[in-house]
Every structure is written in C-alpha cells, then in structure tokens.
Amino acid sequence: MNKIKTISLYFVLALILSYTYFNNPIDKRNYEFATFEAVSEALAIGPIVAEHAGISPLEKGYGLGYYHENTGDTTSYWTDTLSLYEGDTGYLTNKDFQDGYALSGKQLAFSANLYTRNTYTPGNEFLFWDGSRVCITAVKEQDFVLYVSVDTQKKLTREANGSLSDIRVFDAEGRELSRGIFSEYPSQIGLQGRIFRKLARIFPYGSAVTWLHLLTAIAMSLVVVSISWQLYKKYGWLMAAVFFAVFWLSPWIVQFARNLYWVEFTWFLPMLFGLWCSNYINNRKRIFIGSVGVFLSVFLKSACGYEYITTVMLGAILFLLADLGMALLVEKDREKFRRVFACLFMVGIAALLGFMLAIVIHASIRGEGNITEGIRSIYMNNFKERAWGGDPSAFPESERASLEASVFEVLQKYFQIDTHLIVGVSGKLFSILIGVSFLLPVCILCYKRKNQKGFRMEAEEVFLLLSAFMTSISWFVLGKAHSFIHTHLNFVMWYFGFIQLLFYVPVRSSIDLGKVLVKKWKNKEVIRGR
C-alpha cells in the first residue's frame, strides 16, 4: 500500500470515527449519548464557567471542579454548573412562587448549592436591579431549594425588582461578596480541566463545549485508527478490521469518546505505544521512543484521573505478553524471548514511572507541598474508597456494600451484559462468545498438533485472549469497590482488546474453514474432470 493511499485511508477512517463519536449517528438505541456522564463532565466545564464569570478556578492547583452561583436549578448538587453554562437559570415557579419570588412578596427561592448556602446568610443584604436593598432575615433549605426570607416593606416581584440572576450580595459591613464559588475536585490533578479551560478561550463561549467535544472525539478517532494500523502491520488486515469495527460500533466506546471528563483517548494511548514496541522488537531506538510514549501517556491518563489505571497500564503490555508466551512456549526461541522480556520490562517500568509522577504531583497539591502527607491523604481518601482496605463503617451507607463485596460478587456482575456488544449484537451472547473463542483455537490447536501441522496462529490467539482477559478484569479486581458501584460505566473495560478478540477468533476460524472447504471442493472437481 503506497503512502498516498495509506494516508488517504487513515484520514477517511478517522473521519468516519470522528463523526460517529461526535454525533452517534448509527446507534439510535443509545438514548443516553447526549447527556452521558453529565455529572462528571460538569467537573471539566466548571472551570470554563468560573473563568467566564470572573472567578479564579485554580486557587489550590486542581484543574476540575463545579462552579456554583445564584441560579434557580434545583435538580441536583452539580446541575447548576451546566445550567449556568447553558444560560438556563429559571427560578422556582409554582402555586406559591413566580420566577423565584414568593407571591407574598417577602421570600425568595434559589438553588441550594455551595455558594448560596455560604453567602445567603442572615445579616447579608441583596441589591436588586432596580436599586432596592433588603436584608436577609432567615434561611430554610428543602429538596435542593433555598428559601430566603427578607425584611422588606414593599412586595418584591420580578416586574418591579428584575430577575433574581441580577442581584448582588453585600455583607453586614457593606462589602460586596463574590458572585460565585469554584468548588475544586481534589481526587486527581485534573489536567483535562486545565487544558480545556485554555482551549475554550479560542472559541465563542456559548459553543466552546461543542468544539471541545469535537476535538476530543477527533483525538479518540486518531488513536483508534493508529492502533488499527499497527495491528494491520503485526497481524494482518482481518485483526485490524475487527478491532476498528468494534471501536466504531460499540455503544460503550461511543458514549465515552467525546466526554470531557473521561477523555477516553488517553485510555488507549499506552496500548498504541506498547503495540508500537511489539512491532519493532528488534529496534532499540524505536522501543525507547515507544517507552517514552508509554511514560507520557500513562502520566497523561493518571493526571486526568486514576479510574481504570490498572487496565490502562496492562493495555500497554497486552501484546508484548502474548509475544512473550509465544517465544517461550511455542517458538522456543530464547533470543526472541530475551528481547521481548527486555522490551516488556522497559515498557512496564515506563508505565509505572508515568503513574508515579502523577501521584507525586497530585500529592504535592493535596499535601500543600508536603508530598508524604499528600500520599497518605490520597491513600486514605481515594484508594481505600475505590479499591481495597477501607473500613465500611467509616464510609457512607451507600458505599459500604461495595467495600464488603467479594471479588467474585463483582466479577459476577460483569459477565451479564444487558446492552449490545456492538450495534446489532446482543450482550446476552457474551458468555457464548467467550466459550466459542477459547474453545475454537484450543481444539484446532490440539488437532493440528496431533496431526503434526503448524498451530502458531491458534496458539497466538489463546495467548492474546488470556492477556486481554487479564487486562480487562484487572480493574474489576483491583478497583473492586469502584466496579461494584459503577456498573453503568465499567463494562467498557471489556473493550481493551477482549471483546474485539471474541469477534476476531470466530470470524478468522470461519474464514479459514471456508478456505479449506473451497479447496476440497476444487480438488474434487479436478478429480472429476479427469
């Protein structure tokens, strides 16, 4: 394939994926696509909204957080961030209130959020659009609504006093208070929030998030096409095509692809660089470049969140593990085994160093310069909550079951998939595909070995399946508590090569069987012709 055709194909495939990841034009059953994980994405949008409102979002150094302000959105603790960005700040209207103003004229209703709870306190004063000034006398919270009573002789209405979104707040000494609060998210560095905040300045504020969705979708498409290209060079067109198709048609992959919090492309960058190293196992220079890529990409992923980090890091060595098994047990090539092991070790160390660098930077922020204290805080407040070791009685009741659950209970949840594996293929076939994909190459391998025929391809498939399986379940095991709760998210872990291989093995075996049958039929025709 010449360079022009290769580049053209690369960009056509990237365009197809970008359009799919940005718009979801194929899977009409994926109803959640437009609002998928909005609660998490609001953390990445928060800094953009805060900066637009003139509030510094980086006081302590974290890049993610919710922005809270005077708004009427009472849906949840985080939705006011999105409603402020979208300009949808409608206030309570029912039989007792109109646009946030009580019909009695002496009470106002706002969203109960971090800002209003801390700022709208008795003794502080409101200054309305028309110049009227009233003092807060009492505050009551109920169902995410903050009811604020004020001392006024006149009846307050929207028509007379203007929209509640225009009010200003002063303390008892007459000093004007901030119009909003940025609530930082300390569970990670939040690098994506920093980057998106800077990129958002390039675009019009009202469409910035849409442009960022597009850029994130394009980034994911470029990573997927690059992985497919490396697979083509290593295993041939069929493996590359199957991986591409699954990445294209999986509802799980598509949902995460453009999300500004999850930045899915960062999950698969280490896999790309690890596959690169596997393809150039005899080239030390390229292995070094690939290892640097693994280091940087694992750091990037960790700086954007620790979720799924075990699977992401194992994804970097997935194909190298299969190569190692082949060199040791099938090819019995000591020199190749030594080279693969050295490469795997180098890539593994690079991944660990990338992760450790992110931890150190995060710990420095968390501990306010004291790295040791920061690491202790991360371990106590993040690791124990998401993985192992947490005392159930020390956590909210909603999280206790996840800490008490066994690994078996967690794994059991993830072998029952209610969604489609890819568009048109039910998740109920998952267990069947696992059985077929493991049994097929094993049975063919045993048959060929007995008849003294080559079985390299089947052995390689077994090693790949085992490696991909371990990669996928690593987060279910090591991130046990997180996986127990987040079943609406974590099924995506199966797409780190495992589900792709579950489709590839039966397809490849069927094609080979078809070739054998055609060949036999042709031989019979030749014999008959004689």
Residue, then its C-alpha position, 0 to 999 in steps of 0.5 A: m500500500n503506497k503512502i498516498k493511499t495509506i494516508s488517504l485511508y487513515f484520514v477517511l477512517a478517522l473521519i468516519l470515527s470522528y463523526t460517529y463519536f461526535n454525533n452517534p449517528i448509527d446507534k439510535r438505541n443509545y438514548e443516553f449519548a447526549t447527556f452521558e456522564a453529565v455529572s462528571e463532565a460538569l467537573a471539566i466545564g466548571p472551570i470554563v464557567a468560573e473563568h467566564a464569570g470572573i472567578s479564579p478556578l485554580e486557587k489550590g492547583y486542581g484543574l476540575g471542579y463545579y462552579h456554583e452561583n445564584t441560579g434557580d436549578t434545583t435538580s441536583y448538587w452539580t446541575d447548576t454548573l451546566s445550567l449556568y453554562e447553558g444560560d438556563t437559570g429559571y427560578l422556582t415557579n409554582k402555586d406559591f412562587q413566580d420566577g423565584y419570588a414568593l407571591s407574598g412578596k417577602q421570600l425568595a427561592f434559589s438553588a441550594n448549592l455551595y455558594t448560596r448556602n455560604t453567602y445567603t446568610p442572615g445579616n447579608e443584604f441583596l441589591f436588586w436591579d432596580g436599586s432596592r436593598v433588603c436584608i436577609t432575615a432567615v434561611k430554610e433549605q428543602d429538596f435542593v431549594l433555598y428559601v430566603s426570607v427578607d425584611t422588606q416593606k414593599k412586595l418584591t416581584r420580578e416586574a418591579n425588582g428584575s430577575l433574581s440572576d441580577i442581584r448582588v450580595f453585600d455583607a453586614e459591613g457593606r462589602e460586596l461578596s463574590r458572585g460565585i464559588f469554584s468548588e475544586y475536585p481534589s481526587q486527581i490533578g485534573l489536567q483535562g480541566r486545565i487544558f480545556r479551560k485554555l482551549a475554550r478561550i479560542f472559541p465563542y463561549g456559548s459553543a466552546v463545549t461543542w468544539l471541545h467535544l469535537l476535538t476530543a472525539i477527533a483525538m479518540s478517532l486518531v488513536v483508534v485508527s493508529i492502533s488499527w494500523q499497527l495491528y494491520k502491520k503485526y497481524g494482518w488486515l482481518m485483526a485490524a478490521v475487527f478491532f476498528a469495527v468494534f471501536w466504531l460500533s460499540p455503544w460503550i466506546v461511543q458514549f465515552a469518546r467525546n466526554l470531557y471528563w473521561v477523555e477516553f483517548t488517553w485510555f488507549l494511548p499506552m496500548l498504541f505505544g506498547l503495540w508500537c514496541s511489539n512491532y519493532i522488537n528488534n529496534r532499540k531506538r524505536i522501543f525507547i521512543g515507544s517507552v517514552g510514549v508509554f511514560l507520557s501517556v500513562f502520566l497523561k491518563s493518571a493526571c486526568g484521573y486514576e479510574y481504570i489505571t490498572t487496565v490502562m497500564l496492562g493495555a500497554i503490555l497486552f501484546l508484548l505478553a502474548d509475544l512473550g508466551m509465544a517465544l517461550l512456549v511455542e517458538k522456543d526461541r530464547e533470543k526472541f524471548r530475551r528481547v521481548f522480556a527486555c522490551l516488556f520490562m522497559v515498557g512496564i517500568a515506563a508505565l509505572l514511572g508515568f503513574m508515579l509522577a502523577i501521584v507525586i504531583h497530585a500529592s504535592i497539591r493535596g499535601e500543600g507541598n508536603i508530598t508524604e502527607g499528600i500520599r497518605s491523604i490520597y491513600m486514605n481518601n481515594f484508594k481505600e474508597r475505590a479499591w481495597g482496605g477501607d473500613p465500611s463503617a467509616f464510609p457512607e451507607s451507600e458505599r459500604a456494600s461495595l467495600e464488603a463485596s467479594v471479588f467474585e460478587v463483582l466479577q459476577k456482575y460483569f459477565q451479564i451484559d444487558t446492552h449490545l456488544i456492538v450495534g446489532v449484537s446482543g450482550k446476552l451472547f457474551s458468555i457464548l462468545i467467550g466459550v466459542s473463542f477459547l474453545l475454537p483455537v484450543c481444539i484446532l490447536c490440539y488437532k493440528r498438533k496431533n496431526q503434526k501441522g503448524f498451530r502458531m496462529e491458534a496458539e497466538e490467539v489463546f495467548l492474546l485472549l488470556s492477556a486481554f482477559m487479564t487486562s480487562i478484569s484487572w480493574f474489576v479486581l483491583g478497583k473492586a469497590h469502584s466496579f461494584i458501584h459503577t456498573h453503568l460505566n465499567f463494562v467498557m473495560w471489556y473493550f481493551g482488546f477482549i471483546q474485539l478478540l471474541f469477534y476476531v477468533p470466530v470470524r478468522s476460524s470461519i474464514d479459514l474453514g471456508k478456505v479449506l472447504v473451497k479447496k476440497w471442493k476444487n480438488k474434487e472437481v479436478i478429480r472429476g474432470r479427469 
